[in-house]
Amino acid sequence: MILPSKHLKTDRALIGIGGEVLQLLDQSKTVSRLWEEFLESRSQQDKHEVGFDRFVLTLDMLFLFDAIDFDRGRIIRRGVA
């Protein structure tokens, strides 16, 4: 589920979704805004493959990896000046 495998494509694995999320974090954003931008960035077919639950698991994983932080209701990318 975290890494792609024979039965799980990269764009459905948490690590692949995490890469897409990090690209969208050019500034601090609320979870709902980040979710909307994530859906807009995906093609119509791919929108149904990743639900909000998998998106939240991705945010959890990125937080555990110290790639993002949560500050005053907004998600921020760590290590970016």
N, CA, C and O atoms as a GROMACS GRO file, in nm:
protein
  324
    1MET      N    1   0.082  -0.120   0.000
    1MET     CA    2   0.000   0.000   0.000
    1MET      C    3   0.087   0.126   0.000
    1MET      O    4   0.051   0.227  -0.061
    2ILE      N    5   0.199   0.120   0.067
    2ILE     CA    6   0.287   0.237   0.069
    2ILE      C    7   0.369   0.243  -0.059
    2ILE      O    8   0.379   0.348  -0.122
    3LEU      N    9   0.426   0.130  -0.097
    3LEU     CA   10   0.508   0.123  -0.217
    3LEU      C   11   0.432   0.054  -0.330
    3LEU      O   12   0.344  -0.028  -0.303
    4PRO      N   13   0.463   0.087  -0.454
    4PRO     CA   14   0.398   0.018  -0.566
    4PRO      C   15   0.443  -0.128  -0.571
    4PRO      O   16   0.551  -0.163  -0.524
    5SER      N   17   0.359  -0.210  -0.628
    5SER     CA   18   0.391  -0.352  -0.640
    5SER      C   19   0.333  -0.404  -0.771
    5SER      O   20   0.286  -0.327  -0.855
    6LYS      N   21   0.338  -0.533  -0.787
    6LYS     CA   22   0.284  -0.595  -0.908
    6LYS      C   23   0.134  -0.568  -0.922
    6LYS      O   24   0.083  -0.559  -1.034
    7HIS      N   25   0.065  -0.556  -0.811
    7HIS     CA   26  -0.080  -0.538  -0.813
    7HIS      C   27  -0.124  -0.397  -0.778
    7HIS      O   28  -0.244  -0.369  -0.775
    8LEU      N   29  -0.030  -0.308  -0.753
    8LEU     CA   30  -0.063  -0.170  -0.715
    8LEU      C   31   0.023  -0.073  -0.795
    8LEU      O   32   0.145  -0.070  -0.781
    9LYS      N   33  -0.044   0.005  -0.880
    9LYS     CA   34   0.029   0.101  -0.963
    9LYS      C   35   0.086   0.214  -0.878
    9LYS      O   36   0.038   0.241  -0.768
   10THR      N   37   0.190   0.278  -0.930
   10THR     CA   38   0.257   0.386  -0.858
   10THR      C   39   0.162   0.500  -0.824
   10THR      O   40   0.172   0.559  -0.717
   11ASP      N   41   0.069   0.532  -0.915
   11ASP     CA   42  -0.022   0.644  -0.889
   11ASP      C   43  -0.129   0.612  -0.786
   11ASP      O   44  -0.206   0.700  -0.749
   12ARG      N   45  -0.137   0.487  -0.739
   12ARG     CA   46  -0.229   0.450  -0.631
   12ARG      C   47  -0.156   0.421  -0.501
   12ARG      O   48  -0.219   0.415  -0.396
   13ALA      N   49  -0.024   0.402  -0.508
   13ALA     CA   50   0.055   0.377  -0.388
   13ALA      C   51   0.072   0.508  -0.311
   13ALA      O   52   0.078   0.615  -0.372
   14LEU      N   53   0.080   0.499  -0.181
   14LEU     CA   54   0.090   0.620  -0.099
   14LEU      C   55   0.214   0.702  -0.133
   14LEU      O   56   0.210   0.825  -0.129
   15ILE      N   57   0.323   0.636  -0.167
   15ILE     CA   58   0.445   0.710  -0.198
   15ILE      C   59   0.429   0.789  -0.328
   15ILE      O   60   0.482   0.900  -0.339
   16GLY      N   61   0.357   0.735  -0.424
   16GLY     CA   62   0.331   0.806  -0.549
   16GLY      C   63   0.236   0.923  -0.530
   16GLY      O   64   0.258   1.032  -0.585
   17ILE      N   65   0.131   0.901  -0.452
   17ILE     CA   66   0.037   1.008  -0.422
   17ILE      C   67   0.107   1.117  -0.342
   17ILE      O   68   0.081   1.236  -0.361
   18GLY      N   69   0.198   1.076  -0.252
   18GLY     CA   70   0.273   1.172  -0.173
   18GLY      C   71   0.357   1.264  -0.258
   18GLY      O   72   0.369   1.383  -0.229
   19GLY      N   73   0.416   1.211  -0.364
   19GLY     CA   74   0.493   1.294  -0.455
   19GLY      C   75   0.406   1.397  -0.524
   19GLY      O   76   0.447   1.512  -0.541
   20GLU      N   77   0.285   1.357  -0.562
   20GLU     CA   78   0.192   1.451  -0.625
   20GLU      C   79   0.151   1.560  -0.526
   20GLU      O   80   0.142   1.677  -0.562
   21VAL      N   81   0.126   1.521  -0.402
   21VAL     CA   82   0.085   1.617  -0.300
   21VAL      C   83   0.196   1.718  -0.273
   21VAL      O   84   0.171   1.838  -0.262
   22LEU      N   85   0.319   1.669  -0.263
   22LEU     CA   86   0.431   1.760  -0.237
   22LEU      C   87   0.449   1.861  -0.350
   22LEU      O   88   0.487   1.975  -0.325
   23GLN      N   89   0.424   1.821  -0.473
   23GLN     CA   90   0.432   1.914  -0.585
   23GLN      C   91   0.328   2.025  -0.575
   23GLN      O   92   0.351   2.136  -0.620
   24LEU      N   93   0.213   1.994  -0.516
   24LEU     CA   94   0.106   2.092  -0.502
   24LEU      C   95   0.129   2.190  -0.386
   24LEU      O   96   0.065   2.294  -0.380
   25LEU      N   97   0.219   2.156  -0.296
   25LEU     CA   98   0.242   2.238  -0.177
   25LEU      C   99   0.346   2.346  -0.202
   25LEU      O  100   0.452   2.346  -0.140
   26ASP      N  101   0.317   2.439  -0.292
   26ASP     CA  102   0.406   2.551  -0.317
   26ASP      C  103   0.387   2.660  -0.213
   26ASP      O  104   0.471   2.749  -0.199
   27GLN      N  105   0.275   2.653  -0.140
   27GLN     CA  106   0.245   2.744  -0.029
   27GLN      C  107   0.158   2.668   0.069
   27GLN      O  108   0.110   2.559   0.038
   28SER      N  109   0.136   2.723   0.188
   28SER     CA  110   0.053   2.654   0.286
   28SER      C  111  -0.092   2.650   0.237
   28SER      O  112  -0.142   2.745   0.178
   29LYS      N  113  -0.157   2.536   0.262
   29LYS     CA  114  -0.294   2.516   0.214
   29LYS      C  115  -0.374   2.439   0.317
   29LYS      O  116  -0.318   2.362   0.396
   30THR      N  117  -0.504   2.460   0.316
   30THR     CA  118  -0.592   2.380   0.400
   30THR      C  119  -0.603   2.241   0.338
   30THR      O  120  -0.572   2.222   0.220
   31VAL      N  121  -0.648   2.146   0.417
   31VAL     CA  122  -0.665   2.010   0.368
   31VAL      C  123  -0.766   2.008   0.254
   31VAL      O  124  -0.745   1.941   0.153
   32SER      N  125  -0.876   2.081   0.269
   32SER     CA  126  -0.979   2.079   0.165
   32SER      C  127  -0.930   2.142   0.035
   32SER      O  128  -0.961   2.093  -0.074
   33ARG      N  129  -0.853   2.249   0.045
   33ARG     CA  130  -0.799   2.311  -0.077
   33ARG      C  131  -0.698   2.218  -0.145
   33ARG      O  132  -0.696   2.205  -0.267
   34LEU      N  133  -0.614   2.154  -0.064
   34LEU     CA  134  -0.516   2.060  -0.118
   34LEU      C  135  -0.586   1.942  -0.186
   34LEU      O  136  -0.540   1.895  -0.290
   35TRP      N  137  -0.694   1.892  -0.126
   35TRP     CA  138  -0.772   1.783  -0.183
   35TRP      C  139  -0.832   1.824  -0.318
   35TRP      O  140  -0.826   1.749  -0.415
   36GLU      N  141  -0.890   1.943  -0.323
   36GLU     CA  142  -0.950   1.991  -0.448
   36GLU      C  143  -0.845   2.006  -0.558
   36GLU      O  144  -0.869   1.968  -0.672
   37GLU      N  145  -0.730   2.061  -0.523
   37GLU     CA  146  -0.623   2.078  -0.621
   37GLU      C  147  -0.568   1.942  -0.665
   37GLU      O  148  -0.530   1.925  -0.781
   38PHE      N  149  -0.563   1.848  -0.574
   38PHE     CA  150  -0.518   1.713  -0.608
   38PHE      C  151  -0.612   1.650  -0.709
   38PHE      O  152  -0.567   1.591  -0.807
   39LEU      N  153  -0.742   1.663  -0.686
   39LEU     CA  154  -0.839   1.607  -0.781
   39LEU      C  155  -0.831   1.676  -0.916
   39LEU      O  156  -0.843   1.611  -1.020
   40GLU      N  157  -0.811   1.807  -0.917
   40GLU     CA  158  -0.799   1.880  -1.043
   40GLU      C  159  -0.675   1.839  -1.121
   40GLU      O  160  -0.676   1.840  -1.244
   41SER      N  161  -0.570   1.802  -1.051
   41SER     CA  162  -0.445   1.766  -1.117
   41SER      C  163  -0.450   1.627  -1.180
   41SER      O  164  -0.367   1.595  -1.265
   42ARG      N  165  -0.544   1.546  -1.140
   42ARG     CA  166  -0.556   1.411  -1.193
   42ARG      C  167  -0.655   1.407  -1.308
   42ARG      O  168  -0.746   1.490  -1.316
   43SER      N  169  -0.637   1.311  -1.397
   43SER     CA  170  -0.730   1.296  -1.508
   43SER      C  171  -0.864   1.244  -1.455
   43SER      O  172  -0.872   1.196  -1.342
   44GLN      N  173  -0.966   1.253  -1.536
   44GLN     CA  174  -1.101   1.210  -1.495
   44GLN      C  175  -1.102   1.064  -1.453
   44GLN      O  176  -1.170   1.028  -1.356
   45GLN      N  177  -1.029   0.980  -1.523
   45GLN     CA  178  -1.026   0.837  -1.491
   45GLN      C  179  -0.957   0.812  -1.357
   45GLN      O  180  -1.003   0.728  -1.280
   46ASP      N  181  -0.849   0.884  -1.330
   46ASP     CA  182  -0.773   0.862  -1.207
   46ASP      C  183  -0.841   0.916  -1.083
   46ASP      O  184  -0.806   0.875  -0.972
   47LYS      N  185  -0.938   1.007  -1.098
   47LYS     CA  186  -1.003   1.068  -0.982
   47LYS      C  187  -1.073   0.964  -0.896
   47LYS      O  188  -1.078   0.976  -0.774
   48HIS      N  189  -1.126   0.861  -0.960
   48HIS     CA  190  -1.203   0.761  -0.886
   48HIS      C  191  -1.114   0.655  -0.822
   48HIS      O  192  -1.161   0.577  -0.739
   49GLU      N  193  -0.987   0.652  -0.859
   49GLU     CA  194  -0.897   0.551  -0.805
   49GLU      C  195  -0.843   0.588  -0.668
   49GLU      O  196  -0.801   0.500  -0.592
   50VAL      N  197  -0.842   0.716  -0.635
   50VAL     CA  198  -0.790   0.761  -0.505
   50VAL      C  199  -0.901   0.835  -0.431
   50VAL      O  200  -0.944   0.942  -0.472
   51GLY      N  201  -0.944   0.775  -0.323
   51GLY     CA  202  -1.047   0.838  -0.242
   51GLY      C  203  -0.986   0.927  -0.134
   51GLY      O  204  -0.865   0.930  -0.116
   52PHE      N  205  -1.073   0.997  -0.065
   52PHE     CA  206  -1.026   1.088   0.039
   52PHE      C  207  -0.954   1.012   0.150
   52PHE      O  208  -0.861   1.066   0.210
   53ASP      N  209  -0.997   0.890   0.179
   53ASP     CA  210  -0.932   0.812   0.285
   53ASP      C  211  -0.786   0.782   0.250
   53ASP      O  212  -0.699   0.790   0.337
   54ARG      N  213  -0.758   0.747   0.126
   54ARG     CA  214  -0.620   0.721   0.084
   54ARG      C  215  -0.539   0.851   0.082
   54ARG      O  216  -0.420   0.851   0.112
   55PHE      N  217  -0.605   0.961   0.047
   55PHE     CA  218  -0.540   1.092   0.049
   55PHE      C  219  -0.498   1.128   0.191
   55PHE      O  220  -0.387   1.177   0.212
   56VAL      N  221  -0.584   1.105   0.288
   56VAL     CA  222  -0.551   1.134   0.429
   56VAL      C  223  -0.440   1.042   0.479
   56VAL      O  224  -0.352   1.086   0.554
   57LEU      N  225  -0.442   0.916   0.438
   57LEU     CA  226  -0.332   0.825   0.474
   57LEU      C  227  -0.200   0.876   0.417
   57LEU      O  228  -0.096   0.862   0.481
   58THR      N  229  -0.205   0.933   0.298
   58THR     CA  230  -0.086   0.991   0.238
   58THR      C  231  -0.035   1.108   0.321
   58THR      O  232   0.085   1.121   0.344
   59LEU      N  233  -0.127   1.194   0.366
   59LEU     CA  234  -0.086   1.306   0.452
   59LEU      C  235  -0.025   1.254   0.581
   59LEU      O  236   0.075   1.308   0.628
   60ASP      N  237  -0.083   1.150   0.639
   60ASP     CA  238  -0.026   1.088   0.760
   60ASP      C  239   0.116   1.039   0.734
   60ASP      O  240   0.206   1.063   0.814
   61MET      N  241   0.136   0.971   0.620
   61MET     CA  242   0.267   0.918   0.586
   61MET      C  243   0.368   1.032   0.569
   61MET      O  244   0.480   1.023   0.619
   62LEU      N  245   0.329   1.138   0.497
   62LEU     CA  246   0.419   1.251   0.475
   62LEU      C  247   0.454   1.319   0.608
   62LEU      O  248   0.567   1.365   0.626
   63PHE      N  249   0.358   1.326   0.699
   63PHE     CA  250   0.385   1.383   0.831
   63PHE      C  251   0.485   1.296   0.908
   63PHE      O  252   0.577   1.348   0.971
   64LEU      N  253   0.467   1.165   0.902
   64LEU     CA  254   0.559   1.074   0.970
   64LEU      C  255   0.699   1.080   0.910
   64LEU      O  256   0.798   1.064   0.981
   65PHE      N  257   0.707   1.104   0.780
   65PHE     CA  258   0.837   1.118   0.712
   65PHE      C  259   0.897   1.256   0.733
   65PHE      O  260   1.006   1.284   0.683
   66ASP      N  261   0.827   1.343   0.805
   66ASP     CA  262   0.872   1.480   0.833
   66ASP      C  263   0.882   1.564   0.706
   66ASP      O  264   0.964   1.655   0.697
   67ALA      N  265   0.796   1.533   0.607
   67ALA     CA  266   0.795   1.608   0.482
   67ALA      C  267   0.696   1.724   0.485
   67ALA      O  268   0.711   1.822   0.412
   68ILE      N  269   0.594   1.713   0.571
   68ILE     CA  270   0.495   1.820   0.585
   68ILE      C  271   0.472   1.847   0.734
   68ILE      O  272   0.509   1.767   0.820
   69ASP      N  273   0.410   1.959   0.761
   69ASP     CA  274   0.373   1.994   0.897
   69ASP      C  275   0.235   2.057   0.895
   69ASP      O  276   0.188   2.102   0.790
   70PHE      N  277   0.170   2.061   1.008
   70PHE     CA  278   0.037   2.119   1.022
   70PHE      C  279   0.048   2.238   1.116
   70PHE      O  280   0.087   2.223   1.232
   71ASP      N  281   0.014   2.356   1.066
   71ASP     CA  282   0.029   2.477   1.145
   71ASP      C  283  -0.093   2.566   1.127
   71ASP      O  284  -0.121   2.613   1.017
   72ARG      N  285  -0.165   2.590   1.235
   72ARG     CA  286  -0.282   2.677   1.237
   72ARG      C  287  -0.384   2.642   1.128
   72ARG      O  288  -0.436   2.730   1.059
   73GLY      N  289  -0.411   2.513   1.113
   73GLY     CA  290  -0.513   2.468   1.019
   73GLY      C  291  -0.466   2.455   0.876
   73GLY      O  292  -0.547   2.432   0.786
   74ARG      N  293  -0.337   2.468   0.853
   74ARG     CA  294  -0.284   2.461   0.717
   74ARG      C  295  -0.170   2.359   0.710
   74ARG      O  296  -0.096   2.339   0.806
   75ILE      N  297  -0.160   2.296   0.593
   75ILE     CA  298  -0.053   2.202   0.567
   75ILE      C  299   0.062   2.281   0.503
   75ILE      O  300   0.040   2.358   0.410
   76ILE      N  301   0.183   2.261   0.555
   76ILE     CA  302   0.299   2.328   0.495
   76ILE      C  303   0.405   2.224   0.464
   76ILE      O  304   0.419   2.124   0.534
   77ARG      N  305   0.478   2.249   0.358
   77ARG     CA  306   0.586   2.159   0.318
   77ARG      C  307   0.710   2.196   0.398
   77ARG      O  308   0.748   2.312   0.404
   78ARG      N  309   0.773   2.096   0.458
   78ARG     CA  310   0.893   2.121   0.539
   78ARG      C  311   1.015   2.123   0.449
   78ARG      O  312   1.020   2.057   0.345
   79GLY      N  313   1.113   2.200   0.491
   79GLY     CA  314   1.239   2.206   0.418
   79GLY      C  315   1.235   2.296   0.296
   79GLY      O  316   1.329   2.297   0.217
   80VAL      N  317   1.126   2.372   0.280
   80VAL     CA  318   1.115   2.465   0.169
   80VAL      C  319   1.120   2.606   0.225
   80VAL      O  320   1.044   2.641   0.314
   81ALA      N  321   1.210   2.686   0.172
   81ALA     CA  322   1.224   2.823   0.222
   81ALA      C  323   1.117   2.914   0.167
   81ALA      O  324   1.114   3.033   0.199
   0.00000   0.00000   0.00000
